Amino acid sequence: MALSEEEIFAQNPWWSSPAWRDDDPHLTLLEAQPLRLRADFVTGLDLSDPGIHILRGPRQVGKSTDLKLLVERAFAANFDARSIVYLSLDLLEGQHLAELAATVKRAKELANPPGPCLILLDEVTAVRGWQTAVKSLWDQGSIREDVVVCTGSSAIDLQRGAAERLPGRRQAGFDHLALPQSFASFAHAINKDIPVSPGLTVAGLRAPDGQALLRDMRIYAPALESALRRYLRFGGLPASVAEAANGVHEPSEAVKRVLDDSLIRELQRKGASLPAGRALLERVMRSLGSKISWSSMAREMDVPLGRGKGRPSHQTLRDYIELLAGGYFLFVTYFWRSGSQTNEQSRDKKVFFADPLLHTIALDHAPGLSADTAALVENVIGMALLRRYEPADRLIETFILPERLHIWQTARGGEIDFACGPRSELDLVEVKYREQPGLSAAAAAARTHPARPTVLATKNTLQFGERYTLLPAHTLLWALG
């Protein structure tokens, strides 16, 4: 059933009330937060050029708030109130795709705009086959003159919709990605004395200007180290960053529950039980930083994932991990095969959390386990490198299979934690988060790829050498941006 007229009117209060901002739940929460994070998508979107834009990202990252900020921006640009149409499509979950098309058409009829519209379709992936409905509206001319923004939390479904079902119908539209705040943004948000990150690569860090900058940053080492300890607990979701900036010691149960509920909901939609979801997160946490295969990971699961009995098959486990990676909860990095001169990958891999708050939640539900801080730091560095090196147009779709982030498998069975960039121009990062990191790992990485920029991420050691740099993890994370 399509949204009713009453529901459409309720979702578009600006059609009748100039004071709509006072009662908007998203903007009210935003105003109550102690800081306002940057919204690059909102400020950068061209509101005058028709096209279908897709804003992806994990749940609770602020996509709905971004849409309401777009409403504010449209008013600031003198849009007529009835030229702005917002529809929350969670209410259509499980409905036929025709109901989506009918809802959009009816909303435009009720708005009766004087010209082209800004149409905001929130959580469009709630409707199976949404792309067919949008295609139909475009082909009929119903939205061809409008700026359309679709949001959703599934990389897999949104990518399929854009690439397979909307060819030639995007016009000026682009894909955009909203992710949790990086460590660099988190650190600056909770401590304004910490400078804004320069956004360097490993090669940039090794260059003379980069080295000079890192030396200057030594005065901020205590502040960065403190910020990293908090980031490992809070992560980068807006509500969590706001709590950290407000000085609380731990993320609240309310903030954790929102993310936890979102993840469990995704798993349950695929048929997994709550205990299975908990067991899966615990298994990821236990293997953090370790090489795994789908088969070995499945063998160690003692709770069935789907509707079957007993341990899950390796294919079932892979499906669930990739489901969560497609929803930006996890990311997977693969090993490059030893001795191969091609981009062929090994079956071995590592699975990481996309945001540290999910690790905090997993730890809460695993009594008896304690955090492996070194492994979690490796996790956070991996995510920062993925965001820094993966091309923007690929990052949206590559939490399952990154193209520019791998683990290097050496001929002797060892590994270099992260090999970043194209194979012919790799930057190398080894993580040894300890007081006395030793130099063997950095030396081995430098021998494996002579003349390639190499960094050893330490706990607190800064040392420049001809072949590699030892750099505190907190400073590396800040510099990557």
Sequence and secondary structure as in RCSB ss.txt:
>XXXX:A:sequence
MALSEEEIFAQNPWWSSPAWRDDDPHLTLLEAQPLRLRADFVTGLDLSDPGIHILRGPRQVGKSTDLKLLVERAF
AANFDARSIVYLSLDLLEGQHLAELAATVKRAKELANPPGPCLILLDEVTAVRGWQTAVKSLWDQGSIREDVVVC
TGSSAIDLQRGAAERLPGRRQAGFDHLALPQSFASFAHAINKDIPVSPGLTVAGLRAPDGQALLRDMRIYAPALE
SALRRYLRFGGLPASVAEAANGVHEPSEAVKRVLDDSLIRELQRKGASLPAGRALLERVMRSLGSKISWSSMARE
MDVPLGRGKGRPSHQTLRDYIELLAGGYFLFVTYFWRSGSQTNEQSRDKKVFFADPLLHTIALDHAPGLSADTAA
LVENVIGMALLRRYEPADRLIETFILPERLHIWQTARGGEIDFACGPRSELDLVEVKYREQPGLSAAAAAARTHP
ARPTVLATKNTLQFGERYTLLPAHTLLWALG
>XXXX:A:secstr
    HHHHHHH GGGT TTGGGG HHHHHHHHSS     HHHHH  TTS EEEEEE  TTSSHHHHHHHHHHHHH
HTT  GGGEEEEEGGGGTTS HHHHHHHHHHHHHHH  SS  EEEEETGGGSTTHHHHHHHHHHTTSSTTSEEEE
EES HHHHHHHHHHH TT  BT  EEE     HHHHHHHH TTS       HHHHHSHHHHHHHHHGGGGHHHHH
HHHHHHHHH S HHHHHHHHTT SS  HHHHHHHHHHHHHHHHHTT  HHHHHHHHHHHHHTTTS B HHHHHHT
  S SSSSSSS  HHHHHHHHHHHHHTTSEEEEEEE TT SS  EEEEEEEEESSHHHHHHHHHTSTT    HHH
HHHHHHHHHHHHHHS HHHHTT SSS SSEEEEE TTS EEEEEES GGG EEEEE  SSS  SHHHHHHHHHST
TS EEEEESS  EE SS EEEEHHHHHHHH 
